[in-house]
Amino acid sequence: MTKKGILCIGGLNVDWTSISSLSRFPVDFTPYTFKYTLGGVIHNIAQNLKNLGQDVSIMSAVGDDPHGELMIQTLQKSGINHQYIAKFDKQPTASIVFVTGPDGEFLLNVARTEIYALLNPKFLESLLTEMANFKTWVIDTDLTEEAISFIATHKPKTTKLFGVIAASILAKRAISALPYFDGLFMNKEEASCLINEKIETHEQALRASDILRNQGILNVFVTLGSEGVCVNTSDYKGIVAALPAKVNDTKGAGDAFASVVIEELVSENKKPIQEIIHLGLIASSLVVEVTGRSYGMISKNALQERMKTYE
């Protein structure tokens, strides 16, 4: 039987963003703008992968509330299969409040994500037969450590598994699954929490990538913000510089990078890893220039048009 496309398993939430006029926190008072959008690492990646032409399904949980219904309607309009999203009437749809500075850098976030604990091994076990039909799984660390371990150890040998660290505080949830990942994406703060070592220099980032590769991960990607990305694969190891961009909002940039790299790594027409990383950085450069949009800007045409500006 021919396997389906990509199954994304993880968090779907409402992102509430408060943009402060000051670049420090806490403060006694700061003027701000306040808005919300649909988000979550897996939501953003699924939307990006769909825009890149992949067949995408999502497995997650939402509340039986207006935000949950809005999430499902949005996915349906995008053409993303949502049949594996469970709706629970005793838990609200997850939400995260972000406080950012005027330059788009995060100052603080507060999360209410208890609903993700319901995506437990018992829930996943009931869907294992369906999950095995997909050639690629992408998970994030909004899932519990037990759920991540269950997914990793029940992955069919022919299925590729990619992981995305959703936040520094959630990094260690992935430890038991490290040997099973075909690729793992994180920023340097998340990598630091994962290996219990401070990462400030390029040399420290490369050392961290070696430690993680030695755990069995085939492809390690540590994003370094304005300094680019640390890459460690069987074909390439090094720091790749970020592309010039006018940064307005960094939210979603890492998700865009991961989406493009995953899409290329599962493609039948594989490109050299350096070319794949360049495309991922092009995607990030698109996202950081737009305020309040963490998905929906990445497509084959958008990448091609953006690439022309760097030639």
C-alpha positions as CSV (number, residue, x, y, z in Angstrom):
1,M,0.0,0.0,0.0
2,T,1.3,3.5,-0.9
3,K,1.8,5.5,2.2
4,K,0.2,8.9,2.7
5,G,2.1,12.2,3.1
6,I,3.0,14.0,6.3
7,L,1.3,13.6,9.7
8,C,1.9,16.5,12.1
9,I,1.4,15.7,15.8
10,G,1.5,18.3,18.5
11,G,0.1,21.6,19.7
12,L,-2.7,23.8,18.2
13,N,-3.2,27.0,20.1
14,V,-4.4,30.6,20.0
15,D,-1.4,33.0,20.1
16,W,-2.1,36.3,21.9
17,T,0.7,38.8,21.1
18,S,1.3,41.9,23.2
19,I,3.8,44.2,21.5
20,S,5.5,46.5,24.0
21,S,7.0,49.8,23.2
22,L,9.9,49.0,25.5
23,S,12.6,46.4,25.1
24,R,12.8,45.2,28.7
25,F,10.6,43.2,31.1
26,P,9.2,43.5,33.7
27,V,8.2,47.2,33.7
28,D,5.7,49.0,35.8
29,F,3.7,50.1,32.8
30,T,4.2,50.0,29.0
31,P,1.9,51.0,26.1
32,Y,1.3,48.0,23.8
33,T,-0.8,46.7,21.0
34,F,-2.7,43.4,21.5
35,K,-3.9,40.9,18.9
36,Y,-4.4,37.2,18.4
37,T,-3.8,34.6,15.7
38,L,-4.0,30.9,15.4
39,G,-0.7,29.2,16.1
40,G,1.3,26.5,17.6
41,V,4.5,24.9,16.2
42,I,2.7,22.0,14.6
43,H,-0.1,24.3,13.2
44,N,2.5,26.6,11.6
45,I,4.5,23.8,10.2
46,A,1.5,22.0,8.8
47,Q,0.3,25.2,7.1
48,N,3.7,25.8,5.6
49,L,4.1,22.2,4.4
50,K,0.6,22.4,2.8
51,N,1.6,25.6,1.0
52,L,4.7,23.9,-0.2
53,G,2.6,21.2,-1.9
54,Q,2.6,18.4,0.7
55,D,-0.3,16.2,1.6
56,V,-0.7,17.1,5.3
57,S,-2.8,15.7,8.2
58,I,-2.8,17.0,11.8
59,M,-3.2,15.0,15.0
60,S,-3.9,17.2,18.0
61,A,-6.5,18.3,20.6
62,V,-8.8,21.3,20.9
63,G,-11.5,22.3,23.3
64,D,-15.2,22.3,22.4
65,D,-15.2,26.0,22.2
66,P,-15.2,28.9,19.6
67,H,-11.4,28.8,19.3
68,G,-11.3,25.1,18.7
69,E,-14.0,25.4,16.1
70,L,-12.2,28.3,14.4
71,M,-9.0,26.2,14.3
72,I,-10.7,23.3,12.6
73,Q,-12.5,25.6,10.1
74,T,-9.2,27.2,9.3
75,L,-7.4,23.9,8.7
76,Q,-10.3,22.7,6.6
77,K,-10.1,25.8,4.4
78,S,-6.4,25.2,4.0
79,G,-7.0,21.7,2.8
80,I,-5.3,20.1,5.8
81,N,-6.9,16.8,7.0
82,H,-8.2,17.4,10.5
83,Q,-9.9,14.0,11.2
84,Y,-7.3,13.1,13.9
85,I,-8.0,16.2,16.0
86,A,-9.8,15.3,19.2
87,K,-12.3,17.8,20.6
88,F,-12.7,17.8,24.4
89,D,-15.5,19.5,26.2
90,K,-13.9,19.8,29.6
91,Q,-10.7,21.6,28.5
92,P,-10.3,24.9,26.7
93,T,-8.3,25.2,23.5
94,A,-4.7,25.9,24.3
95,S,-3.6,29.5,24.4
96,I,-0.3,31.4,24.8
97,V,0.3,35.1,25.6
98,F,3.5,36.5,24.1
99,V,5.0,39.8,25.2
100,T,7.5,41.1,22.6
101,G,9.6,44.2,22.4
102,P,9.5,46.8,19.6
103,D,12.1,44.8,17.7
104,G,10.0,41.7,17.7
105,E,12.1,39.8,20.2
106,F,10.3,37.8,22.9
107,L,10.3,39.2,26.4
108,L,7.8,36.8,28.1
109,N,5.2,34.2,27.3
110,V,2.5,32.6,29.5
111,A,0.9,29.4,28.4
112,R,-2.3,27.4,29.2
113,T,-1.8,24.1,27.4
114,E,-3.1,21.5,29.8
115,I,-5.2,20.0,27.0
116,Y,-2.1,18.5,25.4
117,A,-1.7,16.0,28.2
118,L,-4.8,14.3,26.8
119,L,-2.7,13.3,23.7
120,N,-1.3,10.5,25.9
121,P,0.0,7.0,24.9
122,K,-3.5,5.6,25.4
123,F,-5.0,8.1,22.9
124,L,-2.1,7.5,20.5
125,E,-2.3,3.7,20.7
126,S,-5.9,3.8,19.4
127,L,-4.6,5.6,16.3
128,L,-1.4,3.6,15.6
129,T,-2.8,1.8,12.7
130,E,-3.8,5.0,11.0
131,M,-0.5,6.7,11.9
132,A,1.5,3.8,10.2
133,N,-0.1,4.8,6.9
134,F,2.0,8.0,6.8
135,K,5.5,8.1,5.4
136,T,6.6,11.0,7.6
137,W,5.8,12.1,11.1
138,V,6.6,15.6,12.5
139,I,6.1,16.1,16.3
140,D,6.7,19.0,18.7
141,T,7.4,19.1,22.4
142,D,4.0,20.4,23.3
143,L,3.4,16.7,23.6
144,T,4.3,15.1,26.9
145,E,7.6,13.2,27.4
146,E,5.5,10.0,27.6
147,A,3.7,10.7,24.4
148,I,7.0,11.6,22.5
149,S,8.6,8.4,23.8
150,F,5.6,6.4,22.7
151,I,5.6,7.9,19.2
152,A,9.3,7.4,18.8
153,T,9.4,3.8,19.9
154,H,6.3,2.8,17.8
155,K,7.5,4.5,14.6
156,P,7.6,2.1,11.6
157,K,11.0,1.5,10.2
158,T,10.0,3.0,6.9
159,T,8.6,6.2,8.5
160,K,10.7,9.3,8.9
161,L,10.4,11.1,12.2
162,F,11.2,14.8,12.6
163,G,11.0,16.8,15.9
164,V,10.7,20.4,16.7
165,I,11.5,21.8,20.2
166,A,8.6,24.1,21.0
167,A,10.2,26.0,23.9
168,S,13.3,25.8,26.1
169,I,11.3,24.6,29.1
170,L,10.0,21.7,27.1
171,A,13.3,20.6,25.5
172,K,14.1,17.7,27.9
173,R,10.8,16.0,26.9
174,A,12.6,14.9,23.7
175,I,15.6,13.2,25.4
176,S,14.3,9.6,25.4
177,A,13.4,9.9,21.7
178,L,16.7,11.4,20.4
179,P,18.0,8.2,18.8
180,Y,14.8,7.9,16.7
181,F,14.9,11.3,15.0
182,D,15.7,11.7,11.4
183,G,16.0,15.4,12.1
184,L,15.6,17.7,15.2
185,F,15.1,21.5,15.1
186,M,15.7,23.9,18.0
187,N,17.2,27.3,18.8
188,K,20.4,27.7,20.8
189,E,18.5,28.2,24.1
190,E,16.6,25.0,23.6
191,A,19.7,23.1,22.6
192,S,21.4,24.4,25.8
193,C,18.6,23.1,27.9
194,L,18.7,19.8,26.1
195,I,22.4,19.1,26.7
196,N,22.8,21.1,30.0
197,E,25.6,23.2,28.5
198,K,25.7,27.0,27.8
199,I,25.7,27.9,24.2
200,E,27.0,31.4,23.3
201,T,29.6,31.0,20.6
202,H,29.6,29.2,17.3
203,E,32.1,26.7,18.7
204,Q,29.7,25.9,21.5
205,A,26.9,25.4,19.1
206,L,28.9,23.1,17.0
207,R,29.9,21.1,20.1
208,A,26.2,20.9,21.1
209,S,25.4,19.6,17.6
210,D,28.1,16.9,17.9
211,I,26.6,15.8,21.3
212,L,23.2,15.5,19.8
213,R,24.4,13.7,16.7
214,N,26.2,11.2,18.9
215,Q,22.8,10.5,20.5
216,G,21.7,9.1,17.2
217,I,19.9,12.0,15.5
218,L,20.6,11.9,11.8
219,N,20.3,15.7,11.1
220,V,20.7,18.4,13.8
221,F,19.7,22.0,13.2
222,V,20.3,24.7,15.8
223,T,19.0,28.1,14.8
224,L,21.1,31.1,16.0
225,G,18.8,34.0,15.3
226,S,20.5,36.8,13.3
227,E,23.7,34.6,13.2
228,G,22.1,31.9,11.0
229,V,22.0,28.2,11.8
230,C,24.3,25.5,13.0
231,V,23.9,22.4,10.9
232,N,25.3,18.9,11.6
233,T,24.5,16.1,9.2
234,S,26.3,13.2,7.6
235,D,27.1,15.4,4.6
236,Y,27.8,18.8,6.2
237,K,28.8,20.4,9.5
238,G,29.1,24.1,10.0
239,I,27.5,27.5,10.6
240,V,25.5,29.0,7.8
241,A,25.0,32.7,8.0
242,A,21.5,34.3,8.0
243,L,20.3,36.2,5.0
244,P,19.8,40.0,5.1
245,A,16.3,40.9,6.2
246,K,14.5,43.8,7.9
247,V,13.4,42.1,11.2
248,N,10.0,43.1,12.4
249,D,8.8,39.9,14.2
250,T,10.8,36.7,14.8
251,K,7.8,34.5,15.7
252,G,7.4,31.7,13.3
253,A,10.8,32.1,11.7
254,G,12.1,28.8,13.1
255,D,9.0,27.0,12.1
256,A,9.4,28.3,8.5
257,F,13.0,27.1,8.4
258,A,12.0,23.7,9.7
259,S,9.1,23.4,7.3
260,V,11.2,24.0,4.2
261,V,14.0,21.7,5.4
262,I,11.6,18.9,6.2
263,E,9.8,19.3,2.9
264,E,13.1,19.1,1.0
265,L,14.5,16.1,3.1
266,V,11.4,14.0,2.3
267,S,11.3,15.0,-1.3
268,E,12.1,12.4,-4.0
269,N,14.3,15.0,-5.8
270,K,16.8,15.6,-3.0
271,K,19.0,18.7,-3.2
272,P,22.5,19.1,-1.6
273,I,22.2,19.9,2.1
274,Q,23.7,23.3,1.7
275,E,21.1,24.2,-0.9
276,I,18.3,23.0,1.4
277,I,19.6,25.1,4.3
278,H,19.8,28.1,2.0
279,L,16.1,27.6,1.1
280,G,15.2,27.3,4.8
281,L,17.0,30.6,5.6
282,I,15.2,32.2,2.7
283,A,11.9,31.1,4.3
284,S,12.9,32.6,7.6
285,S,13.9,35.9,6.0
286,L,10.4,36.1,4.6
287,V,8.7,35.6,7.9
288,V,10.7,37.9,10.1
289,E,9.8,40.9,7.9
290,V,6.1,40.6,8.5
291,T,4.5,41.4,11.9
292,G,1.9,39.1,13.3
293,R,2.1,36.3,10.7
294,S,3.8,33.1,11.7
295,Y,2.6,31.0,8.8
296,G,1.0,31.3,5.4
297,M,3.8,33.2,3.6
298,I,5.9,30.2,2.6
299,S,5.3,28.6,-0.9
300,K,7.4,27.4,-3.8
301,N,6.7,30.7,-5.7
302,A,7.4,32.9,-2.7
303,L,10.8,31.2,-2.1
304,Q,11.7,31.5,-5.8
305,E,10.8,35.2,-5.9
306,R,12.7,35.8,-2.7
307,M,15.7,33.9,-3.9
308,K,16.1,36.4,-6.8
309,T,16.8,39.2,-4.3
310,Y,19.8,37.3,-3.0
311,E,21.3,36.4,-6.3
